[in-house]
Amino acid sequence: MELTGEKFSKATLDRAQLRTQYFDDEGKMSTPFYWTAFPVLINELSNAGKLLRIHDLYPVSIETALSNYKILPEEEITPAAAFIRECLRLNSSDRPSAKELELHSWLKGAFCG
């Protein structure tokens, strides 16, 4: 959720016994007051928030995280983020299989055969 901005479905949240400890009534994570000191993050996170019990979390997009860590060339950040986002789908039935991920455009040429 921190990296992708994806949210749990209502059905998933309805089954979660401890949901109210981590999410508000709409299934959203509320924004902590100190984020107002980080206007760049606020723009990026307009639809996101924080987990109710984790106060030191500063969510950023996958693209921003990859850019900050400088582990990939700039031109690979967007396609790599798309691949990672597919791997991190919250609902397991929405995640591609390993075979499907092997065919992802970012991995093109990474495997022989």
C-alpha positions as CSV (number, residue, x, y, z in Angstrom):
1,M,0.0,0.0,0.0
2,E,2.9,2.3,0.8
3,L,4.5,1.9,-2.6
4,T,1.6,1.2,-4.9
5,G,-1.3,3.3,-3.5
6,E,-3.5,0.2,-3.9
7,K,-6.2,-0.3,-1.3
8,F,-7.7,-3.5,0.1
9,S,-11.1,-4.3,-1.2
10,K,-14.2,-3.9,1.0
11,A,-14.6,-7.6,1.0
12,T,-11.1,-8.2,2.3
13,L,-11.5,-5.5,5.0
14,D,-14.8,-6.9,6.1
15,R,-13.1,-10.2,6.8
16,A,-10.2,-8.6,8.7
17,Q,-10.7,-9.0,12.5
18,L,-8.3,-6.1,13.4
19,R,-9.3,-3.8,10.6
20,T,-10.4,-1.0,12.9
21,Q,-7.0,-0.9,14.5
22,Y,-5.3,-0.1,11.2
23,F,-7.9,1.5,8.9
24,D,-10.7,4.0,9.2
25,D,-14.4,3.2,8.5
26,E,-13.9,3.8,4.7
27,G,-10.9,1.4,4.6
28,K,-8.5,4.4,4.1
29,M,-5.4,5.1,6.1
30,S,-5.7,8.6,7.6
31,T,-3.0,11.2,7.1
32,P,-0.7,12.0,10.0
33,F,-0.5,15.7,11.0
34,Y,3.3,15.9,10.5
35,W,3.0,15.1,6.7
36,T,2.0,18.7,6.3
37,A,5.7,19.5,6.7
38,F,6.4,17.5,3.6
39,P,4.4,19.2,0.8
40,V,6.0,17.2,-2.0
41,L,4.8,14.0,-0.3
42,I,1.3,15.4,0.2
43,N,1.0,16.1,-3.5
44,E,2.1,12.5,-4.3
45,L,-0.1,11.0,-1.7
46,S,-3.4,12.9,-2.1
47,N,-5.4,9.6,-2.2
48,A,-3.2,7.7,0.3
49,G,-2.7,7.9,4.0
50,K,-1.0,6.0,6.8
51,L,-1.6,3.0,8.8
52,L,-3.4,4.1,12.0
53,R,-0.8,2.5,14.3
54,I,2.4,3.1,12.3
55,H,3.3,6.8,12.7
56,D,6.8,6.9,11.2
57,L,5.8,5.7,7.7
58,Y,6.4,8.1,4.8
59,P,4.9,6.5,1.8
60,V,6.3,7.3,-1.6
61,S,5.6,5.8,-5.1
62,I,7.7,2.9,-6.4
63,E,9.2,5.3,-8.9
64,T,10.3,7.7,-6.2
65,A,11.8,5.0,-4.1
66,L,13.7,3.6,-7.1
67,S,14.9,7.1,-8.0
68,N,15.9,7.9,-4.4
69,Y,18.0,4.7,-4.1
70,K,19.7,5.3,-7.5
71,I,19.8,1.5,-8.2
72,L,18.5,1.7,-11.8
73,P,19.2,3.9,-14.8
74,E,16.6,6.6,-15.0
75,E,15.1,5.1,-18.2
76,E,14.4,1.8,-16.4
77,I,12.6,3.3,-13.4
78,T,9.1,3.4,-14.9
79,P,9.1,-0.1,-16.5
80,A,10.7,-1.6,-13.4
81,A,8.1,0.1,-11.2
82,A,5.3,-1.3,-13.4
83,F,6.8,-4.8,-12.9
84,I,7.1,-4.4,-9.1
85,R,3.6,-3.0,-8.9
86,E,2.3,-6.2,-10.6
87,C,4.2,-8.3,-8.1
88,L,2.8,-6.4,-5.1
89,R,-0.9,-6.6,-6.0
90,L,-2.8,-6.9,-2.6
91,N,-5.3,-9.4,-3.9
92,S,-3.4,-12.6,-4.7
93,S,-5.9,-13.5,-7.5
94,D,-5.0,-10.2,-9.2
95,R,-1.3,-11.0,-9.2
96,P,0.2,-12.4,-12.4
97,S,1.8,-15.9,-12.2
98,A,5.5,-16.3,-12.3
99,K,5.2,-17.4,-16.0
100,E,3.2,-14.3,-16.8
101,L,5.7,-12.1,-15.0
102,E,8.5,-13.7,-17.0
103,L,6.9,-12.2,-20.1
104,H,6.8,-8.7,-18.7
105,S,8.3,-6.1,-21.0
106,W,10.8,-5.0,-18.4
107,L,12.3,-8.5,-18.2
108,K,12.5,-8.9,-22.0
109,G,15.8,-10.5,-22.8
110,A,16.5,-11.3,-19.1
111,F,15.8,-15.0,-19.6
112,C,17.1,-17.5,-22.2
113,G,14.4,-19.6,-23.8
